[in-house]
Structure formats: C-alpha cells, structure tokens
Amino acid sequence: MPRPLAPGQTFPRPAPALPSVSSSLSDATAAITADELRALIDRAHDCERQSRRDEARALYESALRRMRPPVPGFSVTSIARWIARTYLADAMFDEARDCLELSLAIAEQTGDVAGTGHSI
C-alpha cells in the first residue's frame, strides 16, 4: 500500500503528462458551474462506456482543470480514479497506479474516508 505524502513531498516519479485536449473541448481553464461539470463528466462516462478512453481521459482532465472544489457530488479523488480506470482498460498500468496513488494521497490528506476506501 502506498504511503501518504508528507507536506511538500513529491511522488518518486513524475506524474504522467496530460494528453493534449481535442479542439472540441477547448483548453479553457475558467471555472465552470456544478451543472456544467456534471455534464462534462457525464460526457466522459459516455465516452468511456463506448471505449473512447482517450477522449474520456481528456474530458476528465478538463474537468479537473476547470473545477473549483468543493462541488457537491464530485471530488478530485473521484476524477483521478476515473482517469485511472481508463488507463487500466488500456493496460497502461504505471499511469493508472500514478492516478490511484494521487487519489489516495489527496483523500488521506483531506480526511475523505470514502475516497480513501475507493482509492485502495
């Protein structure tokens, strides 16, 4: 089981680079409303169900860049786990592990008990 990060500690290896976001997504970093975030994540889930995992990842990552917590029903830990799931489905195990370790570290540091359980 990964150890929690101490304040100021970084992962042993760099996090994977984010793939470029398709032009249909717009690389805007402006905060979005909870309803817009929900729609973006619903689109990502739909893409994932259709095995369009690259597009799903790009949508999840766009949601991470644009969300301003707290957003009821969504957390950074959840989105990181969803990204990990797409990497697992693509047999990209190192990237999936990085996302799960990130999700677990954030959950533990923020006291998110459910997020911790889901990340393990």
PAMILO-847735 format. One line per field, with one value per residue (C-alpha): residue number from 1; x, y, z. Coordinates in nm, 3 decimals, decimal comma. Example, Ala and Ser with C-alpha at 12.3 -4.5 7.8 and 13.67 -1.06 7.14 Angstrom:
BEGIN
i <- (1_2)
x <- (1,230_1,367)
y <- (-0,450_-0,106)
z <- (0,780_0,714)
//
This chain:
BEGIN
i <- (1_2_3_4_5_6_7_8_9_10_11_12_13_14_15_16_17_18_19_20_21_22_23_24_25_26_27_28_29_30_31_32_33_34_35_36_37_38_39_40_41_42_43_44_45_46_47_48_49_50_51_52_53_54_55_56_57_58_59_60_61_62_63_64_65_66_67_68_69_70_71_72_73_74_75_76_77_78_79_80_81_82_83_84_85_86_87_88_89_90_91_92_93_94_95_96_97_98_99_100_101_102_103_104_105_106_107_108_109_110_111_112_113_114_115_116_117_118_119_120)
x <- (0,000_0,140_0,248_0,072_0,268_0,420_0,368_0,599_0,683_0,651_0,593_0,903_0,846_0,686_0,316_0,229_0,195_-0,162_-0,255_-0,349_-0,716_-0,907_-1,014_-1,379_-1,307_-1,134_-0,839_-1,009_-0,922_-1,206_-1,409_-1,737_-2,062_-2,161_-2,414_-2,151_-1,911_-2,177_-2,242_-1,869_-1,826_-2,139_-1,984_-1,662_-1,854_-2,039_-1,710_-1,566_-1,866_-1,813_-1,443_-1,333_-1,093_-0,856_-1,149_-1,285_-0,945_-0,928_-1,276_-1,194_-0,871_-1,058_-1,298_-1,003_-0,852_-1,181_-1,346_-1,315_-1,386_-1,599_-1,851_-2,128_-2,116_-1,768_-1,421_-1,071_-1,019_-1,315_-1,200_-0,844_-0,983_-1,192_-0,881_-0,700_-0,980_-0,927_-0,553_-0,621_-0,852_-0,571_-0,317_-0,122_-0,054_0,211_-0,014_-0,311_-0,105_0,010_-0,350_-0,460_-0,170_-0,263_-0,626_-0,529_-0,286_-0,543_-0,816_-0,595_-0,472_-0,824_-0,982_-1,202_-1,271_-1,488_-1,229_-0,957_-1,154_-1,232_-0,868_-0,725)
y <- (0,000_0,345_0,567_0,902_1,204_1,433_1,806_1,916_1,557_1,459_1,126_0,916_0,956_1,243_1,225_1,136_1,427_1,517_1,434_1,725_1,806_1,784_2,108_2,031_2,057_2,395_2,414_2,681_2,679_2,903_2,762_2,602_2,563_2,240_2,169_2,224_1,999_1,730_1,750_1,728_1,424_1,261_1,304_1,146_0,850_0,807_0,808_0,554_0,323_0,346_0,252_0,601_0,615_0,880_1,118_1,021_1,094_1,432_1,518_1,404_1,605_1,909_1,870_1,861_2,176_2,364_2,253_2,467_2,247_2,195_2,075_1,859_1,505_1,532_1,528_1,542_1,193_1,056_1,210_1,084_0,733_0,758_0,859_0,561_0,333_0,444_0,377_0,031_-0,052_0,050_-0,166_0,147_0,023_0,274_0,566_0,404_0,348_0,712_0,830_0,594_0,699_1,063_0,989_0,807_1,079_1,354_1,154_1,081_1,439_1,582_1,329_1,185_0,843_0,725_0,848_0,665_0,342_0,375_0,452_0,143)
z <- (0,000_-0,088_0,198_0,241_0,127_0,385_0,329_0,048_-0,052_-0,417_-0,589_-0,659_-1,031_-1,220_-1,291_-1,650_-1,888_-1,971_-2,328_-2,547_-2,532_-2,858_-3,019_-2,945_-2,572_-2,562_-2,329_-2,119_-1,753_-1,645_-1,358_-1,453_-1,266_-1,095_-1,372_-1,642_-1,453_-1,423_-1,800_-1,876_-1,654_-1,798_-2,146_-2,018_-1,872_-2,204_-2,395_-2,156_-2,199_-2,576_-2,537_-2,643_-2,350_-2,488_-2,526_-2,184_-2,025_-2,197_-2,068_-1,713_-1,720_-1,850_-1,558_-1,316_-1,465_-1,459_-1,135_-0,828_-0,525_-0,338_-0,594_-0,443_-0,579_-0,731_-0,590_-0,727_-0,585_-0,784_-1,110_-1,058_-1,003_-1,320_-1,514_-1,360_-1,477_-1,839_-1,808_-1,664_-1,954_-2,192_-1,999_-1,903_-1,552_-1,442_-1,535_-1,363_-1,047_-1,052_-1,066_-0,789_-0,567_-0,627_-0,546_-0,226_-0,114_-0,166_0,008_0,309_0,341_0,319_0,552_0,274_0,425_0,133_-0,118_0,071_0,060_-0,308_-0,392_-0,225)
//
